[in-house]
Amino acid sequence: MSDPETLGAILAGGLARRMGGADKARIRIGGATILERVLARLRPQCARLVLNANDAGRFVDAGLLVVADSVPDFPGPLAGILAALDLAAAQTPEIACVLSAPSDCPFLPRDLVARLHRARRDSGTMIACAASSGRRHPVIALWPVALRDDLRKVLAREGTRSVGEWSARYTLAVAEWQTVPVDPFFNVNTPNDVAEAARLAALHPEA
């Protein structure tokens, strides 16, 4: 069975406080920016990619549509997921699922979408998220476009900001990845993370 077409939403709306406000997506790891590495991994897996950010000018050179949050005051990745779900409903009605992934993970797996779809099918669930070393990564997940109205209500009326808290309302499938030689969901949040990511990329250029 072939996987359904998927819209990939790269979440780049964070304020990068632990990096002193630096644009994490532009940090170079292994000869490419983190954003370039994310795009190279997700393009073959998704029918279309978009960026979620609240300053479209930051990514004018990325060649992707940039969608801003529709909820004010930087409420976090849930707002980016909602923006992608709304975009899919409006522009690509043939696409029923959105993949969300952050812009600060330079080693995302090349089988991410396929394995998340398989986890959903095998479990008969609406949502599937990634995990490694027994730790779930709620932001790296497949979301049905049909959930957008529920998410809008949660953001607007209930003030929920946690992706994990929202997804816990549903039965959730989990797809687990190994962390050897590199955790594919290693994310860059601090200068120390930058140095570690560069070390890992040099040791394991295939990762």
JOVENGI-V704873 format. One record per backbone hydrogen bond with DSSP energy under -1.0 kcal/mol. NH is the residue of the N-H (numbers start at 1). CO is the residue of the C=O. Records with the same first field share a line. If there is no record, write none. Layout:
# JOVENGI-V704873
NH = CO, CO
This chain:
# JOVENGI-V704873
7 = 97
8 = 48
9 = 99
10 = 50
11 = 101
12 = 52
19 = 16
20 = 17
21 = 16
22 = 19
24 = 22
26 = 23
27 = 24
29 = 32
32 = 29
34 = 27
35 = 25
37 = 33
38 = 34
39 = 35
40 = 36
41 = 37
42 = 38
43 = 39
45 = 42
46 = 42
47 = 6
48 = 6
50 = 8
51 = 65
52 = 10
53 = 67
58 = 55
59 = 56
60 = 57
62 = 59
67 = 51
79 = 76
81 = 77
82 = 78
83 = 79
84 = 80
85 = 81
86 = 82
87 = 83
88 = 84
89 = 85
90 = 86
91 = 87
92 = 88
95 = 92
98 = 143
99 = 7
100 = 141
101 = 9
103 = 11
112 = 109
115 = 111
116 = 112
117 = 113
118 = 114
119 = 115
120 = 116
121 = 117
122 = 118
123 = 119
124 = 120
125 = 120
128 = 142
129 = 173
130 = 140
131 = 175
132 = 135
135 = 132
137 = 130
140 = 137
141 = 100, 139
142 = 128
143 = 98
145 = 96
147 = 144
148 = 145
151 = 147
152 = 148
153 = 149
154 = 150
155 = 151
156 = 152
157 = 153
160 = 154
166 = 162
167 = 163
168 = 164
169 = 166
170 = 167
173 = 127
175 = 129
177 = 131
186 = 183
188 = 104
194 = 190
195 = 191
196 = 192
197 = 193
198 = 194
199 = 195
200 = 196
201 = 197
202 = 198
203 = 199
204 = 200
207 = 204
